[in-house]
Amino acid sequence: MLSRLYAQWMVAWETALTTRDTNRIVRPLEWGEDWLGDFAQLSASEDPTSAGLSRMVAANEKIVSNSDAFFGYAVPTDFRLEDRHPHLYPTNVRPNTLKQDADVKLRAASGKLATAQFLRFTSPVATPYPENDVVNARWYPASPERQAGKPKQAMIVMPQWNADAFSHNALCEIFNRFGISCLRLSKPYHDIRRPSELERSDYAVSANIGRTLAACRQAVVDIRSCIDWLEQQGYEQFGVLGTSLGSCYAFIAAAHDPRIEVCAFNHASTWFGDVVWTGQSTRHIRAAFEQAGLSQQTVRQLFLGVSPMAFMEKFAVNPKRVLVVHATYDLTFLREFSLDVLKNFDRHHVDYVSKVLPCGHYTTGETPYKYLDGWYLGSFIYQSFKRLALQAV
């Protein structure tokens, strides 16, 4: 009886959190072949006026079979650290959020807000949006005292879809206490990288298939480029933490970059398209697909190239320590999808730890669940890097 009442309360709370924002927009289906270059190129015999479905399915298959090329890149040459006042860059228009944003700007203007350091460089993946193509990662270096006596260690931290610029900063400060430096990476189309025409980070995941695939490509390449910079600073051991959409990006980066030895996936799923189709936070995108007559199975095919399941074998090739956190009442990454991740990790003999939260996707960020989640993430990162340090002796 009590468990049923708790489940009903949690589902109601989760639903309220996923429906409180009123600025989600249903944008029409676009194939977006122009975002993929040669990976969506027409064959000589193809009719350019025909439906794009078959071409985009073929493009995804080509991405998977040639993923080292798709997620390959030239190392950036313009790495630099910039000092500036941090700003919130909110993605919702709720009064309390707008007030917080205004307060931060006022404190910065009056000199009451300290500046912070940000790693900046040109993304190796170019888009039509100049602001999006300058990568932004807030730099949290661990003190030399806490790093002493072990290899220099660093984490790349990627928050959830539509995260503001302050999300996950507290985690970076916790990791600093362990002697682990952090780059809190802004995903493509997020916070300072968001085009001025947008209120939300819509271009990261949308009904434009090619643009969504390209956003993942850019995110993965940006993660790998951050590791290049860290190596130039003398860092030797690396991990990545991703939440929700960030966990998808982190997984694919780790599958293609053997330097990543520690992975924390805060909510995880096997198929990108299944999350888009069934998740509460992507109902507006599903609406566009339904209007175009697509099915869940077709959407899965259209996002194959950015699905962790497509790279499971590649992920398992190099040894790494992995954490998967999932939530029992998750209405965005359904529980069955997270269990499918664990099943495939077992099948591929991945060394992983599984932790379960008694809440949902959005309620993970609410009290008391955010503290339990933080404990799972923090203790895992601490133990995993401690193990790496001992192995290096």
C-alpha positions as CSV (number, residue, x, y, z in Angstrom):
1,M,0.0,0.0,0.0
2,L,2.7,2.5,1.0
3,S,4.9,1.6,-1.9
4,R,2.0,2.1,-4.3
5,L,1.2,5.5,-2.8
6,Y,4.9,6.5,-3.0
7,A,5.0,5.5,-6.6
8,Q,1.9,7.5,-7.4
9,W,3.3,10.6,-5.6
10,M,6.7,10.2,-7.3
11,V,5.1,10.0,-10.8
12,A,2.9,13.0,-10.1
13,W,5.9,15.0,-8.9
14,E,8.0,14.0,-11.8
15,T,5.3,14.9,-14.3
16,A,4.8,18.3,-12.6
17,L,8.5,19.0,-13.0
18,T,8.6,18.0,-16.7
19,T,5.5,20.1,-17.6
20,R,6.2,23.3,-15.7
21,D,8.2,24.9,-18.6
22,T,6.0,26.4,-21.2
23,N,8.6,27.3,-23.8
24,R,9.0,23.9,-25.5
25,I,8.4,24.3,-29.2
26,V,7.1,21.7,-31.7
27,R,9.4,22.1,-34.7
28,P,8.6,20.3,-38.0
29,L,10.6,17.2,-39.1
30,E,13.7,18.1,-41.1
31,W,16.1,15.5,-42.5
32,G,19.1,17.8,-42.2
33,E,21.4,15.9,-44.6
34,D,23.4,19.1,-45.0
35,W,24.7,18.8,-41.4
36,L,26.4,15.5,-42.2
37,G,28.6,16.2,-45.2
38,D,29.8,13.0,-47.0
39,F,28.0,10.8,-44.5
40,A,24.6,11.7,-46.1
41,Q,25.8,12.3,-49.6
42,L,23.5,11.3,-52.5
43,S,24.6,8.5,-54.7
44,A,24.8,9.2,-58.5
45,S,21.6,7.2,-59.2
46,E,19.5,8.7,-56.4
47,D,16.7,11.2,-57.0
48,P,17.4,14.3,-54.9
49,T,13.7,15.1,-54.7
50,S,12.8,11.7,-53.2
51,A,12.0,11.3,-49.5
52,G,15.0,11.6,-47.2
53,L,14.1,8.7,-44.9
54,S,16.1,6.1,-46.7
55,R,19.1,8.4,-47.0
56,M,19.2,9.3,-43.3
57,V,18.9,5.6,-42.3
58,A,21.8,4.9,-44.6
59,A,23.7,7.9,-43.2
60,N,23.3,6.5,-39.7
61,E,24.6,3.1,-40.8
62,K,27.6,4.7,-42.4
63,I,28.3,6.7,-39.2
64,V,28.3,3.5,-37.2
65,S,30.5,1.6,-39.6
66,N,32.9,4.6,-39.9
67,S,32.6,6.0,-36.5
68,D,36.3,6.6,-36.0
69,A,36.1,9.0,-38.9
70,F,32.8,10.6,-37.9
71,F,34.1,11.3,-34.3
72,G,37.7,12.0,-35.5
73,Y,39.2,15.5,-35.5
74,A,42.2,17.6,-35.7
75,V,43.5,18.8,-32.3
76,P,42.7,22.5,-31.8
77,T,45.5,25.0,-31.9
78,D,43.9,27.9,-30.1
79,F,43.5,26.7,-26.5
80,R,43.3,29.6,-24.1
81,L,42.1,30.4,-20.6
82,E,39.8,33.3,-20.2
83,D,38.8,35.1,-17.0
84,R,35.2,36.4,-16.8
85,H,32.2,36.6,-14.6
86,P,30.1,33.5,-14.7
87,H,26.5,34.0,-15.8
88,L,23.5,31.6,-15.4
89,Y,22.1,31.4,-19.0
90,P,18.7,30.0,-18.0
91,T,16.6,28.0,-20.4
92,N,13.3,28.5,-18.7
93,V,11.2,31.7,-18.1
94,R,10.0,30.9,-14.6
95,P,10.0,34.0,-12.4
96,N,12.3,32.6,-9.7
97,T,14.9,31.6,-12.4
98,L,14.7,35.0,-14.1
99,K,15.2,36.7,-10.7
100,Q,18.3,34.5,-10.0
101,D,19.7,35.4,-13.4
102,A,19.1,39.1,-12.8
103,D,20.8,38.9,-9.3
104,V,23.9,37.2,-10.8
105,K,24.2,39.9,-13.4
106,L,23.8,42.7,-10.8
107,R,26.5,41.1,-8.6
108,A,28.8,40.9,-11.6
109,A,28.2,44.5,-12.6
110,S,28.8,45.8,-9.1
111,G,32.0,43.8,-8.6
112,K,30.5,41.5,-5.9
113,L,30.9,38.3,-8.0
114,A,34.3,36.8,-8.4
115,T,35.5,35.9,-11.9
116,A,36.2,32.4,-13.0
117,Q,38.5,30.7,-15.5
118,F,37.1,29.1,-18.7
119,L,38.9,27.0,-21.2
120,R,38.0,28.3,-24.7
121,F,39.0,27.0,-28.1
122,T,37.5,26.6,-31.6
123,S,35.6,23.3,-31.9
124,P,37.0,21.1,-34.7
125,V,33.3,20.6,-35.8
126,A,32.0,23.7,-37.4
127,T,28.3,24.8,-37.5
128,P,26.5,27.8,-38.9
129,Y,26.5,29.4,-35.4
130,P,29.7,31.2,-34.4
131,E,28.8,31.3,-30.8
132,N,28.3,27.6,-30.7
133,D,31.7,26.9,-32.3
134,V,33.7,28.4,-29.5
135,V,33.9,25.6,-26.9
136,N,33.4,26.7,-23.3
137,A,34.6,24.7,-20.2
138,R,34.8,26.2,-16.7
139,W,38.1,25.2,-15.2
140,Y,38.3,23.8,-11.7
141,P,42.0,23.0,-11.0
142,A,42.7,20.9,-7.9
143,S,45.3,22.5,-5.6
144,P,48.9,21.2,-5.9
145,E,48.7,20.0,-2.3
146,R,45.8,17.7,-3.0
147,Q,47.4,16.4,-6.2
148,A,50.8,15.7,-4.6
149,G,52.1,12.2,-4.6
150,K,50.0,10.8,-7.4
151,P,49.5,11.2,-11.2
152,K,47.6,14.3,-12.2
153,Q,44.0,13.4,-12.6
154,A,41.1,15.2,-14.3
155,M,37.4,14.8,-15.0
156,I,35.3,16.2,-17.9
157,V,31.8,16.9,-16.5
158,M,28.8,17.3,-18.8
159,P,25.4,18.2,-17.3
160,Q,21.9,17.4,-18.6
161,W,20.1,18.7,-21.7
162,N,19.0,22.4,-21.2
163,A,21.2,22.8,-18.1
164,D,22.1,26.3,-17.1
165,A,25.7,27.3,-16.6
166,F,25.8,26.6,-12.9
167,S,24.5,23.1,-13.1
168,H,27.0,20.5,-11.7
169,N,29.5,23.1,-10.6
170,A,29.2,21.8,-7.0
171,L,30.3,18.3,-8.2
172,C,33.5,19.8,-9.6
173,E,34.2,21.5,-6.3
174,I,33.7,18.1,-4.5
175,F,36.1,16.4,-6.9
176,N,38.7,19.1,-6.3
177,R,38.7,18.0,-2.7
178,F,39.9,14.6,-3.9
179,G,42.7,16.1,-5.8
180,I,40.9,15.7,-9.1
181,S,40.8,18.7,-11.5
182,C,37.6,19.3,-13.5
183,L,36.5,20.9,-16.8
184,R,32.8,21.5,-16.6
185,L,32.0,21.5,-20.3
186,S,29.1,23.4,-21.9
187,K,27.5,21.1,-24.4
188,P,26.8,22.3,-28.0
189,Y,24.0,24.9,-28.1
190,H,24.1,25.3,-24.3
191,D,24.6,28.4,-22.0
192,I,27.1,30.8,-23.6
193,R,27.1,28.6,-26.8
194,R,23.4,29.0,-27.3
195,P,22.4,31.0,-30.4
196,S,20.5,34.2,-29.5
197,E,17.4,33.1,-31.4
198,L,16.8,30.3,-28.8
199,E,15.4,30.3,-25.2
200,R,16.2,26.6,-24.8
201,S,19.0,24.4,-26.1
202,D,16.7,23.1,-28.8
203,Y,19.2,22.5,-31.5
204,A,21.0,19.8,-29.4
205,V,18.0,17.5,-29.7
206,S,15.3,18.2,-32.1
207,A,13.2,16.9,-35.1
208,N,16.1,18.0,-37.4
209,I,17.8,14.6,-37.6
210,G,21.1,15.7,-39.2
211,R,21.5,18.6,-36.8
212,T,21.0,16.3,-33.8
213,L,23.5,13.8,-35.1
214,A,26.0,16.7,-35.7
215,A,25.5,18.1,-32.2
216,C,26.5,14.7,-30.7
217,R,29.5,14.6,-33.0
218,Q,30.6,18.0,-31.9
219,A,30.1,17.2,-28.2
220,V,32.2,14.0,-28.5
221,V,34.9,15.8,-30.3
222,D,34.9,18.7,-27.8
223,I,35.3,16.2,-24.9
224,R,38.3,14.6,-26.6
225,S,39.8,18.0,-27.4
226,C,39.5,19.0,-23.7
227,I,41.6,15.9,-22.9
228,D,44.1,17.0,-25.4
229,W,44.5,20.3,-23.5
230,L,44.7,18.5,-20.2
231,E,47.5,16.4,-21.5
232,Q,49.3,19.5,-22.6
233,Q,49.1,20.6,-18.9
234,G,50.6,17.4,-17.7
235,Y,47.5,15.4,-16.7
236,E,47.8,11.7,-17.1
237,Q,44.5,10.0,-16.0
238,F,41.1,11.0,-17.2
239,G,37.4,10.4,-16.5
240,V,34.1,11.6,-17.8
241,L,30.8,12.2,-16.0
242,G,27.7,12.8,-18.0
243,T,24.1,13.3,-16.9
244,S,21.1,12.4,-19.1
245,L,22.0,13.6,-22.6
246,G,25.5,14.3,-21.2
247,S,25.8,10.6,-20.4
248,C,25.1,9.7,-24.0
249,Y,27.9,12.0,-25.2
250,A,30.2,10.7,-22.5
251,F,29.6,7.1,-23.4
252,I,30.4,7.7,-27.1
253,A,33.5,9.7,-26.3
254,A,34.7,6.9,-24.0
255,A,34.0,4.3,-26.7
256,H,36.3,6.2,-29.1
257,D,39.0,7.5,-26.8
258,P,41.0,4.9,-24.8
259,R,42.4,7.7,-22.6
260,I,39.1,7.8,-20.7
261,E,39.4,5.2,-17.9
262,V,36.7,6.3,-15.5
263,C,33.1,6.8,-16.6
264,A,30.1,7.9,-14.5
265,F,26.8,7.8,-16.4
266,N,24.1,9.6,-14.4
267,H,21.0,8.1,-16.1
268,A,21.7,5.9,-19.1
269,S,19.9,4.3,-22.0
270,T,20.9,2.1,-25.0
271,W,18.9,3.7,-27.8
272,F,18.7,7.5,-28.4
273,G,15.5,7.2,-30.4
274,D,13.7,5.3,-27.8
275,V,14.3,8.0,-25.2
276,V,13.1,10.7,-27.7
277,W,10.0,8.7,-28.4
278,T,9.0,7.7,-24.9
279,G,10.4,10.4,-22.6
280,Q,8.3,13.1,-21.0
281,S,10.8,15.8,-21.7
282,T,10.8,15.1,-25.5
283,R,7.1,14.9,-26.1
284,H,7.3,18.0,-28.3
285,I,9.8,16.2,-30.5
286,R,7.8,13.1,-30.7
287,A,4.8,15.2,-31.7
288,A,6.8,16.4,-34.8
289,F,7.7,12.8,-35.7
290,E,4.1,11.6,-35.3
291,Q,2.9,14.5,-37.5
292,A,5.3,13.2,-40.2
293,G,4.0,9.7,-39.8
294,L,7.1,8.1,-38.3
295,S,7.1,5.3,-35.8
296,Q,9.2,4.5,-32.7
297,Q,11.2,1.9,-34.7
298,T,11.9,4.3,-37.5
299,V,13.0,7.0,-35.0
300,R,15.4,4.5,-33.5
301,Q,16.9,3.9,-36.9
302,L,17.2,7.7,-37.5
303,F,19.3,8.1,-34.4
304,L,21.3,4.9,-34.6
305,G,24.5,6.9,-35.1
306,V,24.3,8.6,-31.7
307,S,23.0,5.6,-29.7
308,P,25.2,4.0,-27.1
309,M,24.0,0.6,-28.1
310,A,25.6,1.0,-31.5
311,F,29.1,1.3,-29.9
312,M,28.7,-1.1,-27.0
313,E,31.4,-3.5,-28.4
314,K,33.8,-0.6,-29.1
315,F,33.2,0.7,-25.5
316,A,34.1,-2.6,-24.0
317,V,37.4,-3.1,-25.9
318,N,39.5,-0.9,-23.5
319,P,39.3,-1.5,-19.7
320,K,37.6,1.2,-17.7
321,R,35.8,1.6,-14.4
322,V,32.1,2.5,-14.9
323,L,29.2,3.7,-12.8
324,V,25.6,3.6,-13.9
325,V,23.0,5.5,-11.9
326,H,19.4,5.0,-12.8
327,A,16.1,6.0,-11.2
328,T,13.2,3.7,-10.4
329,Y,10.5,6.2,-11.4
330,D,12.3,7.8,-14.4
331,L,9.8,9.0,-17.0
332,T,12.5,10.4,-19.3
333,F,15.0,7.5,-19.4
334,L,12.6,4.7,-18.7
335,R,13.9,2.1,-16.2
336,E,13.7,-0.7,-18.8
337,F,16.2,1.2,-21.0
338,S,18.7,1.6,-18.1
339,L,18.4,-2.1,-17.2
340,D,19.2,-2.8,-20.9
341,V,22.4,-0.9,-20.4
342,L,23.4,-3.1,-17.5
343,K,22.4,-6.3,-19.4
344,N,24.7,-5.3,-22.2
345,F,27.5,-4.4,-19.9
346,D,27.2,-7.9,-18.4
347,R,27.2,-9.4,-21.9
348,H,30.4,-7.5,-22.8
349,H,32.1,-8.0,-19.5
350,V,32.3,-4.3,-18.6
351,D,33.5,-3.5,-15.1
352,Y,30.7,-1.5,-13.7
353,V,28.8,-0.5,-10.5
354,S,25.1,0.0,-10.5
355,K,23.2,2.4,-8.2
356,V,19.5,3.0,-8.1
357,L,17.7,6.2,-6.9
358,P,14.2,5.9,-5.5
359,C,13.0,8.9,-7.6
360,G,12.7,10.0,-11.2
361,H,14.8,11.8,-13.8
362,Y,14.0,15.4,-12.8
363,T,13.5,14.7,-9.1
364,T,17.1,13.5,-9.0
365,G,17.9,17.2,-8.8
366,E,15.6,17.7,-5.8
367,T,16.2,17.3,-2.1
368,P,16.9,14.7,-0.7
369,Y,17.7,12.7,-3.8
370,K,20.4,15.1,-5.2
371,Y,22.5,14.4,-2.1
372,L,22.1,10.6,-2.5
373,D,23.1,11.0,-6.2
374,G,26.0,13.2,-5.3
375,W,27.2,10.5,-2.8
376,Y,27.0,7.8,-5.4
377,L,28.9,9.9,-7.9
378,G,31.5,11.3,-5.5
379,S,32.4,8.1,-3.8
380,F,32.7,6.2,-7.1
381,I,35.0,8.9,-8.6
382,Y,37.1,9.0,-5.5
383,Q,37.5,5.2,-5.3
384,S,38.1,4.8,-9.1
385,F,40.8,7.4,-9.3
386,K,42.4,6.1,-6.1
387,R,42.6,2.7,-7.8
388,L,44.2,4.2,-10.9
389,A,46.8,6.1,-8.8
390,L,47.8,2.8,-7.1
391,Q,48.1,1.0,-10.4
392,A,50.4,3.7,-11.7
393,V,52.9,3.2,-8.8
